């Protein structure tokens, strides 16, 4: 298994957006609870951003060919 250089592979802009959104959601949860439409919208956005981050990380670790093989099996 190869070593990963975190400083070269991390998408810091995406990570900061995720961290800021999580903090905003935490504050909204305590103020309005999880039933507000804005909270739900931001939760969906956070989920999409985290999926994007994980896909990027997987792409750095596993080649597209290996991902395709995993999906086929």
C-alpha positions as CSV (number, residue, x, y, z in Angstrom):
1,X,0.0,0.0,0.0
2,X,1.4,3.4,-0.9
3,X,1.8,6.3,1.5
4,X,-0.4,9.3,1.0
5,X,0.9,12.9,1.2
6,X,-2.0,14.7,3.0
7,X,-0.8,18.2,2.3
8,X,-0.9,17.5,-1.5
9,X,-4.1,15.6,-1.7
10,X,-6.4,17.5,0.7
11,X,-9.0,19.8,-0.8
12,X,-8.7,22.4,1.9
13,X,-11.4,24.6,0.4
14,X,-13.9,21.8,0.5
15,X,-12.9,20.8,4.0
16,X,-13.3,24.3,5.3
17,X,-16.8,24.5,3.6
18,X,-17.8,21.3,5.3
19,X,-16.5,22.5,8.7
20,X,-18.2,25.9,8.4
21,X,-21.5,24.2,7.3
22,X,-21.4,21.8,10.2
23,X,-20.9,24.7,12.7
24,X,-23.8,26.6,11.1
25,X,-26.0,23.5,11.3
26,X,-25.2,23.0,14.9
27,X,-26.2,26.5,15.7
28,X,-29.4,26.3,13.7
29,X,-30.3,23.0,15.4
30,X,-30.1,24.6,18.9
31,X,-32.1,27.6,17.7
32,X,-34.8,26.2,15.5
33,X,-34.5,22.4,15.6
34,X,-34.2,20.0,12.7
35,X,-37.6,20.8,11.2
36,X,-36.9,24.1,9.5
37,X,-36.7,24.1,5.8
38,X,-33.3,26.0,5.9
39,X,-31.9,23.4,8.2
40,X,-33.0,20.6,6.0
41,X,-31.6,22.3,2.9
42,X,-28.2,22.9,4.6
43,X,-28.2,19.2,5.8
44,X,-28.6,18.0,2.2
45,X,-25.9,20.4,1.1
46,X,-23.6,19.1,3.8
47,X,-24.3,15.5,2.8
48,X,-23.5,16.3,-0.9
49,X,-20.2,18.0,0.1
50,X,-19.2,15.1,2.3
51,X,-19.9,12.6,-0.5
52,X,-17.8,14.8,-2.9
53,X,-15.0,14.8,-0.4
54,X,-15.1,11.0,0.1
55,X,-15.2,10.5,-3.7
56,X,-12.1,12.7,-4.1
57,X,-10.3,10.8,-1.4
58,X,-11.2,7.4,-2.9
59,X,-10.0,8.7,-6.3
60,X,-6.6,9.6,-4.7
61,X,-6.3,6.1,-3.2
62,X,-7.9,3.9,-5.8
63,X,-7.5,4.2,-9.5
64,X,-10.7,4.6,-11.6
65,X,-10.2,1.1,-13.1
66,X,-10.1,-0.4,-9.6
67,X,-13.3,1.5,-8.6
68,X,-15.0,0.1,-11.8
69,X,-13.9,-3.4,-10.9
70,X,-15.3,-3.0,-7.3
71,X,-18.6,-1.8,-8.7
72,X,-18.9,-4.7,-11.1
73,X,-18.2,-7.4,-8.5
